[in-house]
Structure formats: structure tokens, C-alpha cells
Amino acid sequence: MSRFRVERSSALPVEEVWRRLTDFRAHGRLVPLTRTRLLSPGPMGAGTRFVARTGIGRLAFDDPMEVVRWEPPAAGRPGTCLLEKRGRVVLGRAVIEVYGTQGGGSRAVWVEELRVRGVPGVLDPVLARAGRRLFGRAMDGLLGM
């Protein structure tokens, strides 16, 4: 299983960073060759399901996910969102945490653990490097950096 971590600091308030990082439709606009579609009606929260479709034509695959933990930041407590990846190609989980910092800014941490079917474990370091780069750019875009 490949594991990577991406951190960003922002002058934005914790609630705004949370809102931006958990806007899963926006992720599809920032990740190359990816579209995101919500499957669950209603407000975002535990039980929300969505699919990120990545690729072109027959070389595309679905990455279905479900929010299994949803704790927005409140009263000095960090926000935590846990996603389970339940696809036929990509399996694993992602945790998004958003902390308030002194001066009203924020620190966001994204930790991803994933396995890609058909990709041998020896390539986990390559997947982690690519994931850090891809999700780092997505976080930068979502946070307006």
C-alpha cells in the first residue's frame, strides 16, 4: 500500500479551508483528466458518496468514494474528513484534517493510503511521489495558492 502526506498552510480561516478542501466537485476541476460526480443528495457529510472518473475513453476508470467520518472544525477543534475508496481499481482511504493556527490562519493535512490493482508493491514509492505532487497541486488550487 502506498502512503503519502501533503501539508499546506493558509492565511484563510479554518472554516473556509475546510469548505474548499471538502468541495469534492471542485477536485475534479483541478485533477488532470478527472471529473467528479456526487451520487448522494443533500448536504455533504457522513454517508456522502461520489465518483471521480479519471482517464480518456476506454482508458478511464472510476474511483468511487464514501465519506465515512465528517467532523467540521468547531470551537477550536480541527476538522476531520475520512474517505474510503471502494473501487475496482483504486482502494484505500484518505484523511483530510484542517487545523486553526494563531492569527486566524489554517494548516491542512491530507494523508492518503492507496492500492492500485495490478500495480506491484515495489512501485509504492513511485505512487507516493506522484500522489504528493498531484494532491499538492490540487490543494494549492483549492486554496488559491
C-alpha positions as CSV (number, residue, x, y, z in Angstrom):
1,M,0.0,0.0,0.0
2,S,1.3,3.4,-1.0
3,R,1.1,6.2,1.7
4,F,1.7,9.9,1.3
5,R,1.1,13.1,3.2
6,V,0.7,16.6,1.9
7,E,0.5,19.7,4.2
8,R,-0.3,23.3,3.4
9,S,-0.6,26.5,5.5
10,S,-3.0,29.2,4.5
11,A,-4.0,32.7,5.8
12,L,-7.6,31.6,5.1
13,P,-9.8,30.9,8.2
14,V,-10.2,27.3,9.1
15,E,-13.9,27.1,8.1
16,E,-13.0,28.4,4.6
17,V,-10.2,25.9,4.1
18,W,-12.5,23.1,5.3
19,R,-15.2,24.2,2.8
20,R,-12.7,24.3,-0.1
21,L,-11.0,21.0,0.6
22,T,-14.2,19.2,1.1
23,D,-15.8,20.5,-2.1
24,F,-15.3,17.3,-3.9
25,R,-16.8,18.6,-7.2
26,A,-14.0,21.1,-7.3
27,H,-11.4,18.4,-7.0
28,G,-12.4,17.1,-10.5
29,R,-11.7,20.6,-12.0
30,L,-8.1,20.5,-10.6
31,V,-7.0,16.9,-11.1
32,P,-6.0,16.3,-14.8
33,L,-8.4,14.1,-16.8
34,T,-10.8,13.8,-13.9
35,R,-14.4,14.6,-13.4
36,T,-16.2,14.2,-10.1
37,R,-19.9,13.3,-9.7
38,L,-21.8,13.3,-6.5
39,L,-24.0,10.3,-6.0
40,S,-25.7,11.4,-2.8
41,P,-28.3,14.1,-2.5
42,G,-28.3,16.6,0.3
43,P,-25.6,18.3,2.3
44,M,-22.1,16.9,2.5
45,G,-21.5,14.6,5.4
46,A,-21.0,11.1,6.6
47,G,-22.6,8.8,4.0
48,T,-22.0,11.1,1.1
49,R,-20.9,9.1,-1.9
50,F,-19.2,10.3,-5.1
51,V,-17.2,9.1,-8.0
52,A,-14.0,10.5,-9.5
53,R,-13.7,9.3,-13.2
54,T,-10.1,9.6,-14.4
55,G,-8.8,9.0,-17.9
56,I,-9.8,9.2,-21.5
57,G,-12.3,7.0,-23.3
58,R,-11.6,3.3,-22.8
59,L,-8.6,4.1,-20.7
60,A,-10.7,5.7,-18.0
61,F,-11.7,4.2,-14.6
62,D,-14.0,5.1,-11.7
63,D,-12.7,5.8,-8.2
64,P,-15.9,5.6,-6.0
65,M,-15.6,7.0,-2.6
66,E,-17.7,7.4,0.5
67,V,-17.3,9.9,3.4
68,V,-17.3,7.7,6.5
69,R,-16.3,10.4,9.0
70,W,-17.4,14.1,8.8
71,E,-16.4,16.4,11.7
72,P,-16.2,20.0,10.5
73,P,-14.0,22.3,12.6
74,A,-15.7,23.9,15.6
75,A,-14.8,25.6,18.8
76,G,-11.1,25.2,18.4
77,R,-11.4,21.6,17.4
78,P,-9.8,20.6,14.0
79,G,-12.0,19.4,11.2
80,T,-11.6,15.7,10.1
81,C,-13.0,14.0,7.0
82,L,-12.3,10.3,6.3
83,L,-12.9,9.0,2.8
84,E,-13.0,5.3,1.9
85,K,-12.0,4.4,-1.7
86,R,-14.1,1.5,-2.8
87,G,-13.3,1.0,-6.5
88,R,-12.3,-1.9,-8.6
89,V,-9.0,-0.2,-9.5
90,V,-8.2,2.1,-6.5
91,L,-8.7,1.0,-2.9
92,G,-7.7,2.7,0.3
93,R,-8.5,5.8,2.3
94,A,-7.8,9.5,2.6
95,V,-8.0,11.7,5.7
96,I,-8.3,15.5,5.4
97,E,-7.6,17.4,8.6
98,V,-7.9,21.2,9.0
99,Y,-6.4,23.0,12.0
100,G,-6.7,26.6,13.0
101,T,-3.5,28.4,13.6
102,Q,-2.6,31.5,15.7
103,G,-3.6,34.7,13.9
104,G,-6.7,33.1,12.3
105,G,-5.0,31.1,9.6
106,S,-5.1,27.3,8.9
107,R,-3.0,24.3,8.4
108,A,-4.4,21.5,6.2
109,V,-3.1,17.9,6.2
110,W,-4.1,15.3,3.6
111,V,-2.9,11.7,4.2
112,E,-3.7,9.1,1.5
113,E,-3.2,5.4,1.7
114,L,-4.0,3.6,-1.6
115,R,-3.5,0.5,-3.5
116,V,-3.9,0.3,-7.3
117,R,-4.9,-3.1,-8.6
118,G,-2.4,-4.5,-11.0
119,V,0.4,-2.3,-9.7
120,P,3.1,-4.3,-7.8
121,G,4.0,-3.0,-4.3
122,V,7.6,-2.4,-5.4
123,L,6.1,0.7,-7.2
124,D,4.5,2.1,-4.0
125,P,7.3,4.8,-3.6
126,V,6.6,6.0,-7.2
127,L,2.9,6.1,-6.5
128,A,3.5,8.1,-3.3
129,R,5.7,10.6,-5.1
130,A,3.2,11.1,-7.8
131,G,0.4,11.3,-5.2
132,R,2.2,14.0,-3.2
133,R,2.7,16.0,-6.4
134,L,-0.8,15.6,-7.8
135,F,-2.6,16.2,-4.5
136,G,-0.2,19.1,-3.6
137,R,-1.2,20.8,-6.8
138,A,-4.9,20.1,-6.2
139,M,-4.6,21.6,-2.6
140,D,-2.8,24.6,-4.0
141,G,-5.6,25.2,-6.5
142,L,-8.4,24.7,-4.0
143,L,-6.7,27.1,-1.5
144,G,-5.9,29.7,-4.2
145,M,-2.2,29.4,-3.7
